[in-house]
Amino acid sequence: MSNKTILVVDDSKTDFLYVKNILDHGGYTVEYAPSGRDGIDAAKRIKPDCILMDVVMPEMNGFQATRAISRAPETAAIPVLMLSSKSQETDRVWAERQGAVDYVVKPANPKLLLSKLRALLQ
């Protein structure tokens, strides 16, 4: 079992519960933030080992939240993996430019998501 904490930032409770189930089976501790702003606050407070960030959210999207997290000194070392229904190559490139370390298209393939997390967190 892992003792790593993953913060999932997603405004969809359904999507969160799907990802939480995958992470629970992977042995991770899961924290949740329902918005980009809440995700930034939670990242500072919890200091998770990794953040799974949705892109499409109201008020502050995942690109904006990722940029804020990756540029703030207290959270810059936390890897952000984008988890989004947006599947265009331009979305992947933009995510990378905001500081994301990887990009997975929803619905996440459980084996793919867990293998990417294991590689990031080793």
C-alpha positions in Angstrom: 0.0 0.0 0.0 1.1 3.5 -0.8 1.2 6.3 1.8 1.0 8.9 -1.0 -1.8 11.5 -1.0 -3.4 12.6 -4.2 -5.5 15.7 -4.5 -8.3 15.5 -7.0 -9.6 18.8 -8.3 -12.9 18.4 -10.2 -16.2 20.1 -10.2 -18.0 16.9 -11.1 -18.7 14.7 -8.1 -19.4 11.8 -10.4 -16.0 12.1 -12.1 -14.4 12.5 -8.7 -16.0 9.3 -7.4 -14.8 7.4 -10.5 -11.2 8.5 -10.0 -11.4 8.1 -6.2 -12.3 4.4 -6.7 -9.3 3.9 -9.0 -7.0 5.7 -6.5 -8.4 3.8 -3.5 -7.7 0.5 -5.3 -4.2 1.8 -6.0 -3.6 2.3 -2.3 -3.5 6.1 -2.4 -5.0 8.5 0.2 -7.4 10.8 -1.7 -8.3 14.4 -1.0 -10.9 16.4 -2.9 -11.4 20.0 -4.0 -14.5 20.9 -6.0 -13.0 24.0 -7.8 -9.8 25.5 -9.1 -9.6 28.0 -6.2 -10.3 25.3 -3.7 -7.6 23.2 -5.3 -5.0 25.9 -4.9 -6.0 26.3 -1.2 -6.0 22.6 -0.6 -2.6 22.2 -2.3 -1.1 24.8 0.1 -2.8 23.3 3.1 -2.4 19.5 2.4 0.8 19.5 0.4 -0.3 16.4 -1.6 2.2 14.2 -3.4 0.4 14.8 -6.7 -2.6 16.7 -8.0 -5.1 15.4 -10.6 -6.6 18.5 -12.2 -9.7 18.8 -14.3 -9.6 21.4 -17.0 -13.3 22.5 -17.5 -14.5 24.1 -14.3 -16.5 27.3 -13.6 -14.8 30.5 -12.3 -11.2 29.3 -12.5 -10.4 26.5 -15.0 -7.7 23.9 -14.5 -5.2 25.6 -16.6 -5.4 28.7 -14.5 -5.2 26.7 -11.2 -2.3 24.7 -12.5 -0.4 27.8 -13.5 -1.0 29.3 -10.0 0.1 26.0 -8.2 3.2 25.5 -10.4 4.3 29.1 -9.9 3.8 29.5 -6.2 6.9 28.7 -4.2 5.1 26.6 -1.6 3.4 24.4 -4.2 5.7 24.5 -7.2 7.2 21.1 -6.4 3.9 19.3 -6.4 3.4 17.5 -9.8 0.1 18.3 -11.5 -1.4 15.7 -13.9 -4.3 17.1 -16.0 -7.3 14.8 -16.1 -9.8 16.2 -18.7 -12.4 15.3 -21.3 -10.6 17.8 -23.6 -8.5 15.6 -25.9 -6.9 17.9 -28.5 -3.1 18.1 -28.8 -3.4 21.9 -28.2 -4.9 21.2 -24.8 -2.0 18.9 -23.9 0.5 21.5 -25.0 -1.2 24.3 -23.2 -1.4 22.2 -20.0 2.3 21.6 -20.2 3.0 25.3 -20.6 1.0 25.9 -17.4 3.2 23.5 -15.5 1.4 20.2 -15.8 3.7 17.1 -16.0 1.3 14.8 -17.8 -2.2 14.7 -19.3 -4.8 11.9 -19.2 -8.1 12.0 -21.1 -11.4 11.2 -19.3 -12.7 8.7 -18.6 -9.3 7.6 -17.3 -8.2 4.1 -18.0 -7.5 2.8 -14.5 -4.3 0.9 -15.4 -2.9 3.9 -17.4 -3.7 6.4 -14.6 -2.2 4.2 -11.9 1.0 3.5 -14.0 1.4 7.2 -14.7 1.1 8.0 -11.0 3.5 5.2 -10.0 6.1 6.6 -12.5 5.6 10.2 -11.2 5.8 9.3 -7.5 8.6 6.8 -7.4 
